[in-house]
Amino acid sequence: MKSLSLSLIIICVLLLPAFLTSCSGDECCDDGLYVKQTDTIYIVRQTLKPSADYVYYIQIAAFANKSSAEDFLYSARQKIKMLVTMKTSVNGLFLITVGEYYDYDDAEKALTYVKSEGFYDAFIKTDIKSK
């Protein structure tokens, strides 16, 4: 039994480096797919330019039950000294939102404040402004 275990370990030790280095170097080819290895990670954040066509707001909660949403709305208004409203989504959820911003940077500043007040899961939503 020990010799079988030792044999499996030796086989794994010998084959693992061959498997891991089968795609070494700067480029790797597998069925026409080339991957360039780099030391830099790029994080792309898409932001919409300020426009009269978009409105940004901070969503702090969503409820299926209107009564629960109204209770949360009341307590959020007590805690956050900003415009806190309830909207109904297209799928029937009751969304609790903060503010209405026409500039993304203003929405980010508001998001920082809202999170500092304990609404850690808050996030910015973008909507097309109704005309």
BELFENTA-V888024 format. One line per field, one symbol per residue. ss: DSSP state (2 for helix, 1 for strand, 0 for the rest). phi: phi as a letter, one per 30 degrees, with the letter a starting at -180 (. if undefined). psi: psi as a letter, one per 20 degrees, with the letter a starting at -180 (. if undefined). Layout:
BEGIN
ss=???
phi=???
psi=???
END
This chain:
BEGIN
ss=02222222222222222222000000111100111100000000000000000111111111100222222222222220000111110000011111111002222222222222000000111111000
phi=.dddddddddddddddddddcdbcjdbbcbhiccbcdbcccccccdbddeaddbbcbcccabbdcdddddddeddddddccbdcbcbcddcidcccbbiabcbddddddddedddddjcdcdadccbdddc
psi=ghhgghghgggghhhghhghjilrahqppoljpppppripppopopqpqpqiiqpqrppirpqhphggghgggghhhhgplroprpqprhjjqoppqproqjphhhhgghgggghijjmhjqrpqpqppq.
END
